[in-house]
Amino acid sequence: MSKNRKLKELTLKRIGENELSRKKLLEEIRKQSNISDKTLNEILMSFLKEGKIYITGYDFNVYDGIKRIQSIKSDGIVFGVIKTDPLDIGLLINQLESDDSEKVKEASHRLKIIFRGKIDEIKNQDSPEDVNLKSPTLLFNKIIYYLNTQPQDQKIVLRNKLAWSLSSEEGSTDLLKNLINYIKSQNE
């Protein structure tokens, strides 16, 4: 196994264990392997391009108490792993009904990132014109609203289909197209 591949696996493992800022990630990896700033940046950018990780927030502790911040340090960017297993996505969908507003906000944020990725995948294909892909956030909100207005048995079926359609499983993109068209036809 090449050194770069080992570094990629180690980086993904560390981010998967806990969301980390670039600075903390570099510290963690350097405990086990010698890695340069440029190599870590290259690995992180490749993971972002591939849709394996996403930016979850920013750690302002990198400024060491400076009050007036005029520049953005890349060391403060916090990364998380995008989990595209249907079970993980189903759990996120379930969290949308939580009483904890922070859980709802975080689950919604993660689901929208996954949803935008799937919409981009559909856009890169020959997509049917009847699927309106101009506003992924609005489309996502409509799907969630429709799902929440259904009787419990129908809600469970739709939730499972949505979780599967947002996953990286075979046929998931076609299922998402069909789900969008179905919900659109129900709203007409």
Secondary structure, 3 states (H helix, E strand, C coil): CCHHHHHHHHHHHHHHHCCEEHHHHHHHHHCCCCCCHHHHHHHHHHHHHHCCEEEEEECHHHHCCCCCCCCCCHHHEEEEECCCCHHHHHHHHHHCCCCCHHHHHHHHHHHHHHHHHHHHHHHCCCCCCCCCCCCHHHHHHHHHHHHHCCCHHHHHHHHHHHHHHCCCCCCHHHHHHHHHHHHHHHCC
